Amino acid sequence: MGLGGPQAWLLGLPTAVVYGSLALFISILHNVFLLYYVDTFVSVYKISKAAFWVGETVFLLWNSFNDPLFGWLSDRQFLSSQPRSGTGLSSRAVVLARVRALGWHGPLLALSFLVFWVPWAPAGLQFLLCLCLYDGFLTLVDLHHHALLADLALSAHDRTHLNFYCSLFSAAGSLSVFASYAFWNKEDFSSFRAFCVALAAGSGLGFVGATRLLRRRVEAVREPGCPDLAVDSGLCGEELLVGGEEAGSVTLGQYLWQLAHHRNFLWFVGMDLVQVFHCHFNSNFFPLFLEHLLSDHISLSTGSFLLGISYVAPHLNNLYFLPLCRRWGVYTVVRGLFLLKLGLSLLMLLAGPDRPGLLCLFIARYALPVPPPPPPPWSHSFTLACSRSLSLSAGSNRVFTEGTCKLLTLVVTDLVDEDLVLNHRKQAASALLFGMVALVTKPGQTFAPLLGTWLLCFYTGHDLFQQPLLTPVGSAQPWPEPPAPPPVQAPTLRQGCFYLLVLVPITCALLQLFTWSKFTLHGRRLRMVKAQRQNLTQAQTLDIKTV
């Protein structure tokens, strides 16, 4: 009887909460991984430079191709029927297959996370194997998790509701970044290792529990009475969506040909490539902007706080933007964010790096989702406060850009619907389409540091790989006294960082506004696609209503 209460409470959780909790178990691991895996191998395991770059190169290739590979292996059966099997797959069976895959791959992701923090092989070999193993399981988890967003719900309202809980739980998971500062110690690695074991255990057990709850919900549609899991009685009927007499197989070449003629898919991946580039540009150069623009204005603790909050704030921003998506549509909200990025970047460019008052106004508007009240008349004390608030500039840029990335998952789910309707598929190949989007857009991760360092070197002559920089903002060491540079060189590097900070968003915004204007899957066309998929699938989607 003692367990009856908690068990009943867990079983009564809304489907959206259970689905969103999976984002928590991913986030608590992945943010810590991103922050510490390089420092661990470079500073603790003392990996050689050659082994490091070999590992990163192999990882780049693996990271680019495993998304479509795993998507194809997962969803190729959904592109056409399999007449030799004699049986078919219902919509419920597809969701069950994805949930079972998450139940296996989630705990394996947690185990692959652990192998980073214990030396068990030569540093170069361990670095290569750990990266590929971890990224493989992360890709499997992400593909099935995103695919469930398209499979569990059809309407834009329900999908934004699901995404809302993903953002909420992702923000909670990002708090592991703050906790990690208390345990990180290069000299005594045991406490940080124990912290990672605790994170992995919590994540693995969470995956097992959440997937079991989801599986119970989906399997319950077989029972008489068909509880509130289904939108209507269509899901209760076990109608076959894959399997029949008339179907033939679709090869990989035929699928790629179909995608090449899917105009909205092509325009979307063009826009998303720029978005991925911008997201990773902000992540890569965030510490650089803090060092060279703000080292005279912020303390070490403020710098560390900004690094941590930049992981949490994008998810919190989405809690505001997702209700706007339900009201006005994702297309309109994303276009508004592009216009906001362009307008505010132009304002900051005109203001220049030495106008703290205007910069403060720009930063305040950039960091908040609603317009702030007009500022009071500027004074010397207000200008000083503005110069301190300059520290929010790079952070808010990263927050808004990362937040836009989170919204684009909803657009991919709409592309899944359009792909199903245009190609008359028996079932939506959700994971495969997410994988193909990743294949085209992931090169942006590589272009971001390459292009950024080249632009900085071209404009200022400052080579990041040859000239020592200031101590990182998150370091425990005090700010060193910079060497006395020639008078002309001192402002050049600062100006170079400033122009990178504002010109990259301006260029990205212009490219994205152009490609986004060509994207037609919104408004009337989106409603038509939704209606046609509703008819094709007999409205076999799962209800995600809250209690």
Disulfide bonds with the S-S distance in Angstrom:
Cys226-Cys236 1.74
Cys279-Cys405 2.35
